[in-house]
Amino acid sequence: MKVTFIYHSAFLVELERCSLLFDWHGGDLPKIDRTKPLYVFASHHHGDHYSPEIFSRFGMDNVWYILATCIRLSAKRKADLGIQEDHVFRMPARSSLALDGLHIKTYRSTDAGVAFLVEAEGKTLFHAGDLQWWHWEEESEYYNEQMRMDYQKEIHKLKNIRIDVAFVPLDPRQEEQYYWGLDYFMKH
């Protein structure tokens, strides 16, 4: 398994028989072996996790797209982008999908969209998207407590799962609380 950090929350994971691209919205990509299937994941609609450019960049040949349901594309937009419906899978939170040897499960984000748990080729990967313990000094105590509870509830669902690689946010905008989510994830 080869993991390449692209930019922000974008990662490329190259396995023996397929490649997985998470939350790419720009940035330089290494050369991807297009003889292997490519699975492109988008955790939510925010511009720092998703760009409709993925469709024109990668096309439909040997590529499948797994998108959070909050990513909306009109029929006209789909036609303009050349999207084939049988290559696009929309996933709400707390759902599962078996796709060509991949087992994909989603978790509810504390911001928007989903987090992905992907089992492929004997490896388990977790891409949190914006599932994070968001704590902002300017928010109310109620808001911050709700974020803590929501985050911990989702992370507890992963408790007995052996995860080989996890992509979990660290956000310096959260100041002293930037690491709380990762710390909790690692401990539980």
N, C-alpha and C positions, 0 to 999 in steps of 0.2 A: 504494500500500500504506500502510495506517495501522496502527501498532502502539501498543497501550495496555497499560501495566503495571497490573495489578490489585492483586496482593498476593503477597508471598513469591516463588513461582515461577510465578505465574499471569499469562498474557499473552493478549490478544486481538489477532489479526491479521486486519484487514479487507482483503480483496482485491476486485477488481472484480466477480467472479462468485460468491465464497463468503467465509465467515468461518471462522477457525480459533481455537479456544479451548484453551489448554494449561494443564493442572494447576490448574484452578479448584476451590477447596474452600471458598470464601467470599470476601467482599469485594464492594464495589460494582462493578457492571458498567455500562459505558455502554450506551445503547440500541443493540441489535443489530438490523440489518435482517433480519427473519425471512422476507422474500421470497427471500433468497439461502440456499443450503444452509449449514448450520452443522455443522462437524466439531469434536467435543469430544474432546480427547486427555487421557488420564490415564497418567502414566509409571509409577506404582506405587501400592501400597495404603496407604502412610503418610498419616495424616490431614492433613499439611501439603501434600499434593499431590493428594488425591482425597477426594471426599465422595459418597456415594450420592445426595445431594441434587441432583446434576447431572441425574438422570433426571426427578425431579419438577419441577425448575426449567425445563428445556428441552423435556421431552416427547419425542415421537417424530415429530412433524410436521416434515419437512424437516430433520431432525437425525440425524446418525450419530455413533456413539461408537467411538473407537479406544482400547482399553484394554490395558495390559500384562496378561499372563496371570496374574500374581500377584493380580490383583483378582478375588476370588471372590464369586459371587452364587448363592445357592441357588435352586432352582426356585420356592420359596415367595416368596422376596425379589423375584425377577424379576416374579412375578405381582402382588405387592403394589405394586411400582413401575411396573407397566404397561409393562414392557420387551418390545419386539418383537425377536425374535432377528435378523431381517434388518437391523436398525439398529445392531447391536453387533458389533464385530470385535475379537477377542482376538489379541494379537500377542506371541509370545515374542521374546526377543533373537535378533538375527541373522536376521530374517525380512523379507519384502517383501510389499506389498499395493498393488494398483492399484485405485483406487476413484474412479469418476466424474471422471477427469482428474487426480486426485491420485496421486502415486507416493510411497509411504511405506516407509521402511526403518528397521529398529530396530537399536540397538547395545546391548551388554550394559552395565548400570550397575555401578559399583563398590560400590553400596549395595544397592538393591533395584530390580527392574523393568528398565525400558529407557530409552534415549534415542531421540528421533525425528528422522529426517531426512525432510523433506517437500518435495516439488517440486510446486508449484501455480502455474498461470498464468505460467510463465516465471521464477518466483522459487524459490529454495532456502532453506529455513529449517531450523535445527537447534535442537532443544530438548533440553538435556542431562538434564532431570530431576535425578536424584541421581548422574549420572556425574560424578565429581569426583576430584581427586587428594586423597583424604582422608589427612591427616597429623595425628596426635594425639600430643602430647608424652607422654601417659600410656600409650600403646601401646608394644609391643615394637618393636625395630628390624626384626625379621622382618615384622611386620604392616605397618609403614610402607613397607618396601621392596616388599612384595607389592602394596600399594595403588598405589605409583608405577608399577610394571611393568604392572599391569592397566589403569590409566588411560592410560598412554602407548600401550599396544597398541591400545586402542579408538580413540584420537585419530588414530593413524597410518592407520587405515582411511579417514579423511576427507581424507587428505593432498592428493589431486588433485581434490577437489571444490570448486567455487566456491560458497561459501555467502554469501547476501545478508544474512541476519539470523541471529544466533546468541544463544541464551539459555543462558548458562553460569554456574554458581553461584559466588558469592563468599560465604564463610561466616566471619564474625568470630569464631566460637567456635574457629576454628583458629589464632587469634592471629597470629603472624608468618607463618604458612604459608597464610593465607587466600587469597592471590592466585596460588599456584603453579599451580593447574589452569588458570585463565584465561590466565596468562602462557604456559604451555606450549601451550595451544590456539592462541593468537594467533601464536606463533612457528612452529607446525607446520601 
